[in-house]
Amino acid sequence: MPAFFDKILRAGEGRILRELSKIVVVVNSHEARISAMSDAELREQTDIFKDRYSKGQSLDELMPEAFAVVREAAKRTLGQRHYDVQLMGGAALHKGNIAEMRTGEGKTLVATLPSYLNALAGRGVHVVTTNDYLAERDSEWMGRIHRFLGLNVGVILANMTPAERREAYAADITYGTNNEFGFDYLRDNMAWTLDECVQRDHFFAVVDEVDSILIDEARTPLII
């Protein structure tokens, strides 16, 4: 019986993987051109993408080139290159899906792809982690890629003042825990004026350990 249910749950998985594989082919087709760019030219791509987005191009259309730019930036800043399976994971996350990745497949690096892409819209991206240590570590570690490409990176930690939180939320990409994001949302809804609020638009989020955060921890209510 478990095998039967597993088969039902995985129905259509092959089709999805084929679609993601096609995206990877397009990303790889840009690699030679982008790897030949100087650091300044690579950084300039962010402004070019933003301009193209403002003129009507969708994030889906920008995705292959944007992913190729992030991969090149990761090579230059961290000495790490996104594998094809990581590109597939990034595309799946951008499309609003859950990407199940095995230990060692580099989930942290995968998150940089949809984070960068959606930050191009200028409405902010939240990267949700399970604890303050990971939030601070990833904002510095993976943040090197984003900062290299001209984006601002913020982090929400437990001991921050409202002013510090507001500044962190104003960044292009903001790292933090589900509890910090959740409590800030509740406090904003209790604020008397908009000036007291710290968060801005809720546009796009990448959730690490999604089963733990949205299922296990969701059983414990956030109470102020």
N, C-alpha and C positions, 0 to 999 in steps of 0.2 A: 504493500500500500504506500509506504513512503516514497518508493521509486516512482509510482504512478503520479503522485502529487508533484514530485520533483520534475517530472516530464512536462506536466501542465505548466508549472511556473516558468520553465525554461523555453516554452513555445515561442518561436520567432527569434530566438537568440542568434541563430545562424544568419538570418537576414540582417539583423542589427550589426553584427560583426562585419559582414560584407560591406555595409554602408560606411562603417568607421574605417575599414581598410582602404576604401576609395579616397577618403579624406587624407589618409596618411600618404598615399601616392602623390597627391597634389602638394602636400607640405614638402615632401622630399624633392619635388621638382624645383622648388625655390632655393634649395640649400646651397647649390654652387654659387648662384648669384649673390645671395645674402652673405655667405661666408667670405666673399671677396670685398665686402664693404669695410671701410675704416670704422673705428669706434664712433666717430662723430656722425658718419652716414647711418650707422645702425641706430644710434640714438634718435636721429632725425625721423626715422620711420614712425615713431610714436606720433609725432605731430602730423605726419602725412596721413596716417590711419585716422586720426581724429578729424582731420579735414574731410577725408572721404566719407566718414560716417555722418558728418554734419551736412554733407551734400546728398545724402540719401542712401548710401551703401549700407547694407545691413551687417551686423556683426557676423552672421553666418558667412557672408561673402568675404569678409576680411579674415576669417578664421585661418585658412591655410597659410597665408603670408604672415599673419601675426604669430602663429605657432612657430613658424620657421625663424622668425626674429627672436622669439623667446629662447628657442633652442640654441641659437648662436650666442645670445647673451649669457646663457648658462655655461656654455663652453668657455667663454672668455672670463667670466667672473668666478665660477666655481670649479672649472675644469671638468664639468659633467655635461654629457650630451643626452638629451631625451631619446630613449629607445622608441621604436615604433609602437610598442604596446603602451607606452606612456602617452604618446600622442593620441592613441585611441581612447585612453582613459580620460584625457583632457577634453576631447570632443564629446564624449558621453556626458561628462559633467556640465559642459556648456549647454547641452541640450536638455538639461534638467533631470538627467537620469542618475541612478546610483551605480557607481563603478566598483565592482568587487575585485580587489587586487590582492595577490598573494604577498606574503611577507618577503621583502627584498625587492619588490618591483618598483619601489620608489614613489610612494603615495605623496610624500611631501613635495617632491619635484613636479609631480603631475599637477598639483594644485596651482602652480605658477602659470600654467597655460590658460585656463578659463578665467583666472583672476586678472591677468593682464588684458586679455581680450575684452572682458566686460568693463574693465576700468576705462577703456577708451570712450565709453559713453558719457563719462564725466559725472556719473551719479553715485559713485562709491560702491565698493565691493567689501563684503565681510568674509573673513576666513575664520571659521569657528573651530576651536581646538578644545581638548578635554581639560587642560589645566594651564595655569599662568606660566609655568616653566616652558611649555611647548609654544605658547603664544609669543612669549618674549624671544625664545630661541629662533623660531621660524620667521619672525618679523625682521630679525637681524640677518639670519642665514639666507633665506629665500628673498628677503628684501633687497639683498645686494643685486639681484637680477633686475628687479623693478626699478630701483634707484638708478642703475646703470642706463636704463631705458627712459629715464626722465620722469618717473612716477614718484609720488610721495607715499610713504608707508607709515602707518601708525599702529600702536598697540594699546589695548585697554587692559590695565592691571588693577588689582583690588584696591590699592592704596591711593589711587589717583583722585585729584580734585575735579569738580565739575568742569572747570576751565580746561584742565589737561585732557579730560575726556572729550570735550567739544572739539579741541584741536585734533585729537586722534581720529575722531569720526569724520573730520573734514578732509582727511587724507584720501588719496585715490584708492588705497587698499588698507583695510583695518583688520588686524589680528586680535583675537580675544577668545574668551571662553563663553560657552553657552549661558552660564549663569550671569556673567557680567553683561552680556548683550541683553539678556532677559530682564534683569533688574533695571538696567538703564531704560529699557522700553517702558517698564511699569512706572518708573519715576517720571518719565516724560509725560505719560498720560495723566499723572497727578499734578503736573506743573500748572501754575496759574497763568503764565505767559509763555509765548514762544521763545522769548529770550532765555528762559530757564531750561529749555530743552537742550540736550546734548547730542542726540542722534539726528540724522537727516533722513533722506529717502531710503527705503528698503528696496533696493533694486536687484541685487544678486548676491548670493552667499554660497560658499563652498564649505561643506560640513565634514570634518574629519571624524572617523569612527561614528558614522551616522546611525548605526544600529544602537550603539550605546547612548548617544545623545538624544535621539528622537523616540526611542522606545524605552530603554531601561531607565534613564534619568528623567524621562518625561512623566514617570509615575509619581515623582516628587514635585509638588507644586512650589512655585516661587511665591513667597509671601513676604511682603514688606511690613 
